[in-house]
Amino acid sequence: MQDLNGRVAVITGGASGIGRALAVRFAEEGMRLVLADVEQAALDATVGELAASGAEVTGVVTDVTSFASVEALAEDAYAAYGAVHVLCNNAGVGPPGGLVWETTPNDWVWTFGVNVFGVAHGIQAFVPRMLAGGEEGVVINTSSPDGPIAPMPQASVYAATKCAVTCVTECLAAQLEAESTTLRAAVFYPSGTGLLDTGLWSSDRNRPADLARERPRSTPAMTVAQLREQGVPVQPHGVGVAPNVMVGGAEVALCAATPRTGGRRPARCRALAGGGRARGRVRRATSRPCCAEYRIPVSR
Ligand SMILES: NC(=O)c1ccc[n+]([C@@H]2O[C@H](COP(=O)([O-])OP(=O)(O)OC[C@H]3O[C@@H](n4cnc5c(N)ncnc54)[C@H](O)[C@@H]3O)[C@@H](O)[C@H]2O)c1
């Protein structure tokens, strides 16, 4: 899909960070937008700013951990625009890292609830409608290099969720192709040149009280400042960052060559880059070895 003008995009986690940047970029392409987010104030602010700049945009408070909530989002989106062409299952949380054996059951329930169930709910609610509409479209699921490509040891639970997102997206992509539809699926690896200083590092602001950690942390949470001290590049986030990974028709950023693969991109990246399978144009996000940047010393 190359011409985005007038098409409709739904972006979960659209109020902040990468989702917001996607919304800004899509609006520049003339897309009509439905932004979904659990954070009402941030959602209102982003929708207000986009509308003020002339975008056609609707905000829907949504909790992606709830299928009913995502189903209601789909109903609202179709009621407003009659079609959805680009679905970005982007909402995600990154709880403070730690030793795997010191994580708690609720760390797993909350993180998998948002990052994995949220993606599944988006697929379940939207894909049948998108298929029934019969129009060209793409489902873009936000993964992360942190997991399927090179897990940060500190971020065990988060990294596990992102492996699941990549895996289910590969299955979805293959199934859609097998159905001979014009709907496609793509995995999105943001931050091709390092981590981004978004709201991800303060995800606890959205953590439900009933899924709070069962016991206090024994060590402080991982912070951007701490990562920078360890030499991990965490880039300032701005509208200028996300568009480098997706512009004009679902281009999907992929990790560049990594030392781990002797200068070749990992097989998973190659598969997603095309290898004859992916239809969209794919941009090699960077010539820098981004995966290596995730390889940082284990610390608590
Ligand atoms: N920041 C990075 O370096 C980085 C790198 C790779 C991948 N990602 C991924 O990018 C995506 C966006 O994250 P970000 O970095 O922009 O963080 P962010 O916190 O700025 O944005 C995430 C958004 O998701 C929303 N959200 C959280 N829980 C939700 C829920 N239950 N239902 C609906 N919305 C919910 C938040 O309110 C927020 O607006 C995530 O999937 C994240 O895992 C981020």
PDBQT file of the ligand as one rigid body, heavy atoms in Angstrom, charges set to zero:
ROOT
HETATM    1  N1  LIG A 401      11.006   3.206  23.606  1.00  0.00    +0.000 N 
HETATM    2  C1  LIG A 401      11.743   2.278  23.010  1.00  0.00    +0.000 C 
HETATM    3  O1  LIG A 401      12.987   2.334  23.016  1.00  0.00    +0.000 OA
HETATM    4  C2  LIG A 401      11.070   1.129  22.300  1.00  0.00    +0.000 A 
HETATM    5  C3  LIG A 401      11.877   0.258  21.560  1.00  0.00    +0.000 A 
HETATM    6  C4  LIG A 401      11.284  -0.799  20.887  1.00  0.00    +0.000 A 
HETATM    7  C5  LIG A 401       9.910  -0.998  20.975  1.00  0.00    +0.000 A 
HETATM    8  N2  LIG A 401       9.137  -0.148  21.712  1.00  0.00    +0.000 N 
HETATM    9  C6  LIG A 401       7.698  -0.403  21.751  1.00  0.00    +0.000 C 
HETATM   10  O2  LIG A 401       7.027   0.712  21.205  1.00  0.00    +0.000 OA
HETATM   11  C7  LIG A 401       5.672   0.728  21.667  1.00  0.00    +0.000 C 
HETATM   12  C8  LIG A 401       5.319   2.126  22.126  1.00  0.00    +0.000 C 
HETATM   13  O3  LIG A 401       6.056   2.403  23.318  1.00  0.00    +0.000 OA
HETATM   14  P1  LIG A 401       6.714   3.824  23.607  1.00  0.00    +0.000 P 
HETATM   15  O4  LIG A 401       8.161   3.603  23.729  1.00  0.00    +0.000 OA
HETATM   16  O5  LIG A 401       6.198   4.847  22.677  1.00  0.00    +0.000 OA
HETATM   17  O6  LIG A 401       6.171   4.090  25.107  1.00  0.00    +0.000 OA
HETATM   18  P2  LIG A 401       5.080   5.146  25.626  1.00  0.00    +0.000 P 
HETATM   19  O7  LIG A 401       4.818   4.811  27.064  1.00  0.00    +0.000 OA
HETATM   20  O8  LIG A 401       5.536   6.520  25.309  1.00  0.00    +0.000 OA
HETATM   21  O9  LIG A 401       3.812   4.799  24.759  1.00  0.00    +0.000 OA
HETATM   22  C9  LIG A 401       3.039   3.637  25.027  1.00  0.00    +0.000 C 
HETATM   23  C10 LIG A 401       1.571   4.017  25.029  1.00  0.00    +0.000 C 
HETATM   24  O10 LIG A 401       0.794   2.827  25.327  1.00  0.00    +0.000 OA
HETATM   25  C11 LIG A 401      -0.253   3.219  26.208  1.00  0.00    +0.000 C 
HETATM   26  N3  LIG A 401      -0.751   2.068  26.979  1.00  0.00    +0.000 N 
HETATM   27  C12 LIG A 401      -0.169   1.456  28.034  1.00  0.00    +0.000 A 
HETATM   28  N4  LIG A 401      -0.973   0.482  28.505  1.00  0.00    +0.000 NA
HETATM   29  C13 LIG A 401      -2.077   0.474  27.720  1.00  0.00    +0.000 A 
HETATM   30  C14 LIG A 401      -3.258  -0.299  27.685  1.00  0.00    +0.000 A 
HETATM   31  N5  LIG A 401      -3.500  -1.268  28.600  1.00  0.00    +0.000 N 
HETATM   32  N6  LIG A 401      -4.185  -0.047  26.726  1.00  0.00    +0.000 NA
HETATM   33  C15 LIG A 401      -3.977   0.941  25.814  1.00  0.00    +0.000 A 
HETATM   34  N7  LIG A 401      -2.889   1.726  25.806  1.00  0.00    +0.000 NA
HETATM   35  C16 LIG A 401      -1.938   1.487  26.738  1.00  0.00    +0.000 A 
HETATM   36  C17 LIG A 401       0.387   4.283  27.096  1.00  0.00    +0.000 C 
HETATM   37  O11 LIG A 401      -0.573   5.082  27.760  1.00  0.00    +0.000 OA
HETATM   38  C18 LIG A 401       1.234   5.051  26.091  1.00  0.00    +0.000 C 
HETATM   39  O12 LIG A 401       0.518   6.125  25.517  1.00  0.00    +0.000 OA
HETATM   40  C19 LIG A 401       5.601  -0.332  22.756  1.00  0.00    +0.000 C 
HETATM   41  O13 LIG A 401       5.004  -1.518  22.237  1.00  0.00    +0.000 OA
HETATM   42  C20 LIG A 401       7.051  -0.589  23.093  1.00  0.00    +0.000 C 
HETATM   43  O14 LIG A 401       7.241  -1.878  23.628  1.00  0.00    +0.000 OA
HETATM   44  C21 LIG A 401       9.696   0.905  22.356  1.00  0.00    +0.000 A 
ENDROOT
TORSDOF 0
